Amino acid sequence: MFKPIPVSIGLRYLRAKRRNGFISFISMASILGIALGVTVLITTLAVMSGFQKEIRDRLLQMTAHTTITSDGAPMSDWQRAVDAAKKDPRVAGAAPYIEIQAMLSGPRVQGAIVQGIDPALEPGVSVINQKLVKGSFDSLTPGSYNLLVGKELAIWLGVNVGDTVLVTLAEVQGTPVGAMPRLKRFTVSGIFEAGYNEIDKGVAFANMADMERVLRMDGVTGVRLKLHDMDKALDVGVDLAHSLGGAYRVSDWTQQNANLYHSLRMEKVVMGILLSLIIAMGAFNLVSSQVMLVTDKQADIAILRTLGLTPGGVMQVFMVQGSLIGIIGTVAGVIGGITLTLNLERILGAIETVFNVKLLPEDVYYITGLPTDMQAPDIIVITLIALAMSFLATLYPAWRAARTQPAEALRYE
């Protein structure tokens, strides 16, 4: 009795049993449509976020958050850069590296990036020492000319632990017969599996001292940093470069993997927009149900108008009633989406068991199970979109109700 009159009437219309069962059916369809759209959108974005996080984590396990390189010449004072980085509380680890494109020749030939690393410092910026499936990380001793290759790269080359690989570098050297590319035979001492195809197929690791001798370098390509907070990668790199002085180039993980990073974000945005159309379909059903409700309640509207309810009050009645349908559908959808996402892996396993199929083969997707990552901002945005669509869907029917003329509506009653 203490509610405003439009709110009270709107709530009564929502609870009351209508004479026209078809209108009730359309209203229920509107609730289910909005709920289904919200559920699907939450679950889909959670799965896409999970895949994005899985790919990012696997990539960043093997690469640095920030890279600092000298402008043009090799970085000869890398030890000073490493020491300065370790003093920064934002830095979890720092290590020098040498990187060069090369052609690897075994029984077959395959191009790859050969990285020279310091085995003592490298575990601070990557987990290559934890990813070996054959061989030993400790085999990368100075002067051994040993090589760690990815699992896919080993398959393409046709080599295994103990085999010899001829590394042909892009650098050239003068010989009595003219300029020749630098060649060096390395022994495969380990095979790793990072779970990311670009690394497993395109990267090999050697000792940094061995690569310095082969390339005749007095220094390294740069220094890589691993941070406690990857989102501050660029800021930390710039601060360190300024503290070192001189000309340095700084790049972070979003720049080094820009195409992958932006494509993943774009896919998530586009998928979110497309799946929002499911919510829009529920909102269109809400428009239909409200229009039919307004038609069914013409006599009620006329009586309310004669009792003094203003056209604005009539609009509020149907806006309240329609908005409540949207709120119920949205809340049901949020609960359903969260529940479905939390149980998605079990549901996927049940489907695979019942139909005897493998929906996510490990040899194709490099993952076990279905990764999900529900993010509160995504759920909040989806909820706001659903509520906004539901509110907009009530405007036209409510406006039509407000235009009802009492005399016309009661003429045939």
N, C-alpha and C positions, 0 to 999 in steps of 0.2 A: 504493500500500500504506500510505501515511501518512495517507490521508484517513479521516475518521470513517466507520464502517460504513454508517450511513444514507445519507450523501452518496455513498459509493462505489457502493452498490446502486442508488441513484436515477440516477446517471450511467450505470450499466450498462443499466438499463431504457430509458433514453433512446436509447442507441446501438444496443441489440440489435434484431435483426429479429424482430418479433412473429409469432406463429403466426396471429393473427387480423388479416387485412389490413384489415378494416373499422375496427378500432380505430386503426390507423396512419393511415387516411384521415381519421378524425374528428380526430385529433391535428394532422394537417397542416392541416385546415380551421380548427382553432382558431388555429394560428400565422398562417395567411393572414387570418383574420378580425380578429385583434388588429392585425396589420401594416396591413391596409387601413384600419381605424378610425383608427389613429395617423397614417397618411399623409394621409387625407382631413381629419382635424382640424387637423393642422399647416398644410396648404395653405390650407384655408378661413380659418383665423384669420389667416394671413399676408396673404391677399387682403383680408380685412376691415380689418386694420390698415393695409394699403396705401391703401385707399379713405379710411379715417379720416384718415390722415396727409395724403393729397392734398387732401381737403376742408379740413382744418385749415390747411394751408400756404397754400392759395389764399385762404382767408378772412382769415388773419392778414397776408397780403401787403398787403391793402387796409385793414385795421383795426389798431388799436393793441393792445399787450399789456395796458396799464394806462391807465385814464382817471381824471383828477382834475378834479372840477368844484366850483365854489363852491356853497355851500348856499343856493339860492334866487336870489340876485342874480348878474349877470354877473361873471366873474372879471376885475377891472381890473388886477390885479398879475401878469398871466400871464408877463410878461418875467422877473420875479423867480423864478417857478416854473420856467421853462425853464432859466434860468441855474443854479439849484440842482440841477436834474435832471442837467444835463450834467456837474456835478462828481462825480456818483455813478458809480463805475467799473462798476456793474452796468447802467447805462443806455447804450444804443447811440444813441438819438436822442430828441428831444422837440420837439413842435410844438403851437401853439395851434389851436383850431378853433371854428367856430360851426356849430350844427346846428339845423335847423328843418324841420318838416313843411310841404309846400307842394303846390299843385296846378299842374301844368305843362300849358299849353295850346298846341298847335300845330294842325295839321289835325285832330288828335284830342287827347283829354284823358287824363292819367294822373297819379296821385298819386306822389310821391317824396319822399325826404329830400334837402334841399339843404344841402351843407356848404360853409362858407366856410373856405378854407385859406390859409396863407402859402406861396406857391410856393418861397420860399427854404428853408424849414424842413421842409416836408411830405415831401420825399424821404427824410428821416431816419427817418420812421415808417411810410411806405407806399411802394409801387412804382407809384403811379398814373402817374408820369411815364414809366414803361417799358411801360405797357399801352395806350397810345394806338395805334389802328389808322388814325385819320384826324385831321388837325389837329395842333396843337402845344400842348404843356404851357406853353410860355413865353407863350402868348396870354393867360394869366390875370394881366394887369397891372392895377394899381389904376385905377379909373375906366373900364375898358373894358367892364365888365358882360358879360363873356364867360362861357360856361358849357360845362363838359365833361359829357357825358351818356354813360351806358352803352349798349352796342350794342343790347341788348334794349329799353331805354327809348326809344332813337331810333326803333326799328321801331314800337313801340306809339304813339309820338307822330306818326310819319310825317314826321320831320325829318332833315336832313342838315347837314353843315358849311356855315355861312353863313346858315342859316335862323334866324328869330326865334321865340323861345318866350316866352309870357307866363307869368310866375311869380306865382301868387296865394298869399300867405302867410297863415298863421293869425292873425298880428297884425292888429289893426284900428286905424284912425286916424279922427279926427273930421273931418267935412266939413260944408259948409253943408246937405247933405241927410241928415246923420246919420252914424252909424258905418259905415265901409266897410273892407273888407279891403285890406291893402297890395298894390299891384300894381306890377310892374316888368318891363319887357321886357329879356330877355337874348338875346344872339346865341350860337348854338351854334358854338364854335370848335374843338371836338375831340370825338371819339368813342372811348371806351376799351372794352376787353374783358378783364375780370378772370378770366373762366372760372368764375365763381360766380354763379348765376342771381339770387340775392337782391340782389347788388350791381349786376350789369349791368342789372337791370330797375328797381331802386328807389333809386338814388343818383345825384346830380349834384353837380358841384363848381364853385364860383365863387371869386373872390378874396375874402379875408377882409375887406379894407377896403371892398369894394363891399357885402358883406352887412351890415357895421356901419352903413353909410349908409342902406341900405334899412330896416333894423330900428331905426335910431336907437339903437344900443347903445353904451354906453361900457365896452367890454370884450369878452370872449369867453365861449363856453359852458364851455370847459375846456381842459385840456392833455393831450395824448396822449403816451404813452411807449412806445418800443420797447426791449426788453431783450435782453441777450446770452443769458439763460436765462429762457424764458417761464414756467417752473414757479415762479419767484420773483416773479411779477408782483404778487400782492397784497401781499407783504411790502415790496417796493420802494415801491409806492404809498403804503402806510401810513407808512413811514419818511419819505417826502418830505412828506406832508401834515402830520406832526408837526413837521418842521423848519420848515415855512412858518408854522405857527401859524394860529389862526382856525378857522372851520368849513368843512371840505371833505369831499366824498364821494369815496370811492375804489371803483372797480370794475375787475375784471380780465376777461380774455377768456373765462374759463369762466363768469362771471356774465352777461356781455353776450350770450353764445350758449349759455345754459344748456340750453335745450330740445334744440338740435342736439347739444351735447356729451354730454348724458346719454343721448339716444336712440342715438347711435353706440356708446357704451359698453354700453348695455343690449342692443343687437342682437348685439354680439360675445359677451356673456356667455350670452345665450339660445341663440345658434347653437352655442357651445361645449358647452353642456349637452345640446342635442339630438343633436349629432354624437357625443357621448360614448356614446350608446346603441349606436353601431356597435361600439365597443370592448366594451361590455357583452355584445353578441351573441357576439363571439369568446370572451368569458369563459364564457358559458353553454355554448358548444361544448366548452370546456376541461373544464367540469364533466362533461359527457356522456362525453367520452373517458376521463376519469379514473375515472368510475364503472365503465365497461366494462373498463378496465384492471384495476381492483381485482377485478372478477368473474373476469377471465381468470387472474389471478395468485393465486387462492385457495390452491392447493396450495403455491406458493412461500411465501406468507405463513405458512401452517401450519408448514412446515419451518423457516422463520426463527424462528418462535415457539418451536418445540421445541428449537432450538439456543441459546435464551436471549435472543433479541431482545425487548425490552419493547414493550408497546403504543405507548408514546411513540416508540420507535425506528421502529416500523412507520409511524406517522404521518409521521415525518420523511422516510422513504424516498419516499413519494408526494407529500409537499409539495415536496421537492427536485425530483423529476421534473416535477411540474406547473409549479412556478415557473420551471424552466429553459425550458419551452415558452413561458411568458409573456415571459421575458426575450428569447428569440430573436425572437418576434413583435414585441416592442416595439422592439428594436434595428433590425430590418428595416424597421419602420414609420417610425422616425425618419430612417433613411437614405433611404428612399423619399420621405418627405415633403419633406426638404430638397432632394433631387434634383429632384422634381417642381416645387417652388416656383421653383427657380433656372431651370428650363427652361419654365416655364408660358407665358411670352409667345411663345416659339417654337412651342410646341404649339398655342396659340391661333391663331397666324398660319397654321400648316399646316392646321388645321381650316377656317379661313376660305377658304384657297386651294382645298382639295379640294372643299368643298361650295358654294363661291361664295356665301357668306353673310357678313354683317357682324354679329358678335356684340356689339360695343360701338360703336354709331354715335357719332361725335364730336358731332353736333348734339343728341344726347340726353344723353350723359354728360359732355360737355365735357372729355374726356380722350383721349389717344392711347395705345394699348396698355393693358396690365393692370397696375396698380400693385400691388406686393407689398412687405411689410415684415415679414420674419421677426424675431421678438423672442425672445431667449434665455429670458426668464421664461416665455413661452407654451410653448416646447418642453419646458422643465423640468417645468412643471405637467402637461402632457400625458403625459410619460414617467412621472411619479409616479402619475398616475391609472391608466394602463395596468398598471403593475407592481402597484399596490394591488389592482385588480380581479382580476388573474391570481393573486395570492397568496390572496385571499379565495375564489376559485373552487376552490382545492385543499383547503380545510379540510374540507368535507363528505365528499368521497371518501376523504381520508386518515383521517377519523374512522371511516368505515365499515370501512376496512381494519384499523384498530386493534381493532375489535370482533370480528374473525374468530376463531372458536374452532377450534383445531387439529384436534380430534377430528371435528368436523362437516365441516371442509373436506376431511379425508383419508378420510372414510368410504367414498366411492365411487371412490377413486383406485386 
